Amino acid sequence: MPCGVEAIARAGGIAEVADRVRGRLELRANRRHPAPALEATPHWDTRLHELVGAPDCSCPDFDEAWAQTVSALERSPHPPGKGYDAGVTLARASFIVARHLKPDRVVETGVARGVTSRIILDALHRNGAGKLVSIDLPPVNSAWVDESRMAVTADLADRWTFIRGSTRRKLPAVLGGQLLRMFVHDSLHTYPTMMFEFQSVWPLLEPGGVLLADDIEDCAAFSDFAATVDAHVIVVQEEHRSGYVGGLVKR
């Protein structure tokens, strides 16, 4: 085997090698499913507050949570909210939903250094209740592998379960047929993977529950799925980086 594949095999076994190969093939196939032009929702944060039944408080405690996330990554050469990290927009949307819906369980796909994971855990900590389950197949890039989950510090980790692996393999068991109020997609942004996650989660999402997805411009999965379900749709252009975050609030 080539050296790169050997390294992957040592890190996670043959199943991970197969999942990474499939992911690369799916990424190449994304060109067959281009995303349509996306129109951002005006005053999206106000609208999201409204849809989760909360006053538009602007969540001032988010700024503190974000500052603490940045602080947790200070020893890294990679700036927060860049590269494999989620950006501040997905973080803010996740915080709003977790803070106001007060979910007893959140499922997240994609972790990297744990920016969104930490923000959700911070919101649950402030709520005084709730657990987060995160699924991630860490990137091969060694610099980012070494920093996997760095943002999640010990004071928040008691509410967290991290599961290593692809969502195709791990998500069904994590969901376990249980109802859910909040789900966040930030794993592989390919049409098959995104549709698999959305179709797996949606039947279990409670009315009023929220599905958030990062980088919905990468393919048409979010737009195509949104057209098939009864949901309020929010589209947000990301701050300080290119791309869009999508949200579906189940009617």
C-alpha positions in Angstrom: 0.0 0.0 0.0 1.1 3.6 -0.5 2.6 5.3 2.6 -0.5 7.5 3.0 -2.9 4.6 3.1 -0.6 2.7 5.5 -0.7 5.7 7.8 -4.5 5.8 7.6 -4.7 2.1 8.3 -2.5 2.4 11.3 -4.6 5.2 12.7 -8.1 3.7 12.2 -8.1 0.4 10.4 -9.4 -0.9 7.1 -12.9 0.4 7.6 -11.6 4.0 7.8 -9.5 3.5 4.7 -12.7 2.4 2.8 -14.7 5.3 4.2 -12.1 7.8 3.2 -11.8 6.4 -0.3 -15.6 6.6 -0.6 -15.6 10.1 0.6 -13.0 11.2 -2.0 -15.1 9.6 -4.7 -18.2 11.4 -3.4 -16.4 14.7 -3.4 -15.5 14.2 -7.1 -19.1 13.4 -7.9 -20.4 16.6 -6.2 -20.1 18.4 -9.6 -23.1 16.4 -10.7 -25.2 18.0 -8.0 -24.3 21.7 -7.9 -26.1 23.8 -5.4 -28.6 26.4 -6.7 -28.0 30.1 -6.1 -28.6 30.7 -2.4 -30.5 33.7 -1.1 -29.7 34.7 2.5 -32.5 35.1 5.0 -32.8 38.8 6.1 -32.1 39.2 9.9 -31.6 35.5 10.2 -30.8 35.6 13.9 -34.0 37.4 14.7 -35.9 34.9 12.5 -34.2 31.9 14.2 -35.1 33.2 17.6 -38.7 33.6 16.5 -38.9 30.1 15.1 -37.6 28.5 18.3 -40.1 30.5 20.3 -37.7 32.9 22.0 -37.4 36.7 22.1 -34.6 38.2 20.0 -32.2 38.5 22.9 -29.2 38.4 20.5 -27.7 35.9 23.0 -25.1 38.2 24.5 -23.6 35.2 26.3 -22.5 33.9 22.9 -19.7 36.4 22.8 -18.3 35.1 26.0 -18.6 31.5 24.8 -16.8 32.4 21.5 -14.0 34.2 23.4 -13.5 31.1 25.6 -13.4 28.9 22.4 -10.8 31.2 20.9 -8.8 31.0 24.1 -8.9 27.2 24.1 -7.2 27.3 20.7 -4.5 29.8 21.6 -1.6 27.4 21.5 -2.5 26.4 17.9 -0.9 28.0 14.8 -4.3 27.7 13.1 -6.7 30.6 13.6 -10.1 29.7 15.0 -13.0 29.4 12.6 -10.8 28.6 9.6 -9.7 25.5 7.7 -11.5 22.4 9.1 -13.1 24.5 11.9 -16.7 25.6 11.8 -17.0 29.3 11.5 -18.5 31.8 13.9 -21.9 31.8 12.0 -22.5 28.1 12.5 -21.3 28.5 16.1 -23.8 31.4 16.7 -26.7 29.5 15.1 -25.9 26.4 17.1 -25.7 28.4 20.3 -29.0 30.1 19.7 -30.8 26.8 19.1 -29.2 25.0 22.0 -29.7 27.8 24.4 -33.4 28.3 23.7 -34.6 24.9 22.7 -32.9 23.4 25.7 -32.5 20.0 24.1 -31.8 17.0 26.4 -29.7 15.5 23.6 -27.9 17.0 20.6 -26.3 15.0 17.8 -23.5 16.5 15.7 -21.5 15.1 12.8 -18.1 16.5 12.1 -15.9 17.8 14.9 -12.3 18.7 13.7 -10.9 20.8 16.6 -14.4 20.9 18.3 -15.3 24.6 17.8 -19.1 23.9 17.3 -18.9 21.0 19.8 -17.6 23.4 22.5 -20.1 26.1 21.7 -23.0 23.6 22.0 -21.5 22.2 25.2 -21.2 25.7 26.6 -24.9 26.4 25.9 -25.9 23.1 27.5 -23.8 24.0 30.5 -25.5 27.3 30.8 -28.8 25.6 30.5 -27.8 23.2 33.3 -29.0 20.2 31.3 -28.4 18.2 28.1 -25.8 16.0 26.4 -24.0 16.1 23.1 -23.0 13.2 21.0 -20.5 13.9 18.2 -19.4 11.7 15.3 -16.2 12.4 13.4 -13.7 10.8 11.1 -10.7 13.2 11.7 -8.9 14.6 8.7 -5.7 12.9 7.5 -3.7 16.1 7.6 -1.4 15.5 10.5 -1.4 19.0 11.9 -5.2 18.9 12.3 -5.2 15.3 13.6 -2.9 16.3 16.4 -5.4 19.1 17.3 -8.5 17.0 17.1 -11.0 18.0 19.8 -8.6 20.6 21.2 -11.4 23.2 21.8 -13.3 21.0 24.2 -11.7 21.4 27.6 -12.2 19.2 30.6 -14.7 21.5 32.3 -17.3 20.9 29.5 -16.4 17.3 28.5 -18.7 15.6 31.1 -21.7 16.3 28.9 -19.9 15.0 25.8 -19.6 11.6 24.0 -17.2 11.5 21.0 -17.5 8.7 18.6 -14.8 8.2 16.0 -15.9 7.0 12.5 -17.9 7.9 9.5 -21.5 8.9 9.9 -22.6 6.2 7.5 -21.3 3.6 10.0 -22.1 5.4 13.3 -25.1 7.6 12.9 -27.9 5.0 12.9 -26.8 3.5 16.2 -26.3 7.0 17.7 -29.8 8.0 16.8 -31.2 4.7 18.1 -34.7 5.6 17.0 -35.0 8.3 19.7 -36.6 11.6 19.2 -34.3 14.6 18.8 -34.7 18.4 19.0 -31.4 19.5 17.5 -29.0 18.1 14.9 -25.9 19.7 13.4 -24.3 18.5 10.1 -20.7 19.5 9.5 -19.1 16.2 8.3 -18.4 15.3 4.7 -20.2 17.9 2.5 -21.1 15.5 -0.3 -24.6 14.9 -1.8 -24.8 11.2 -0.7 -23.5 11.8 2.8 -25.6 14.9 3.5 -28.8 13.3 2.1 -28.1 10.2 4.2 -27.8 12.2 7.4 -30.8 14.4 6.7 -33.0 11.5 5.7 -31.9 9.5 8.8 -32.5 12.4 11.2 -35.6 14.1 9.9 -38.2 11.4 10.9 -36.8 11.6 14.5 -36.8 15.4 14.7 -39.6 16.7 16.9 -41.9 19.4 15.6 -40.1 22.6 16.3 -36.8 20.8 16.2 -33.9 22.2 14.2 -31.5 20.8 11.7 -28.4 22.9 11.0 -26.0 22.2 8.1 -22.7 23.9 7.3 -21.3 24.6 3.8 -24.6 24.0 2.0 -23.1 25.7 -1.1 -20.9 22.6 -1.7 -23.8 20.6 -3.4 -27.5 20.6 -3.8 -28.3 18.2 -0.9 -29.6 20.8 1.5 -31.8 22.6 -1.1 -33.1 19.4 -2.6 -33.9 18.0 0.8 -35.6 21.2 2.0 -37.9 21.0 -1.0 -39.3 17.6 0.2 -40.1 18.4 3.8 -42.5 20.7 5.7 -40.0 23.1 7.3 -39.2 26.8 7.8 -35.9 27.4 5.9 -33.1 29.7 7.0 -30.1 30.4 4.8 -27.2 32.4 6.3 -24.1 33.8 4.5 -21.1 33.1 6.7 -19.2 35.9 8.5 -15.5 36.2 7.8 -15.4 33.4 5.3 -17.1 32.2 2.1 -20.0 29.8 2.3 -23.5 29.4 3.7 -25.1 27.8 6.7 -28.6 26.3 6.3 -31.3 25.7 8.9 -34.5 23.7 8.8 -37.1 24.1 11.6 -39.6 21.3 11.5 -43.3 22.5 11.4 
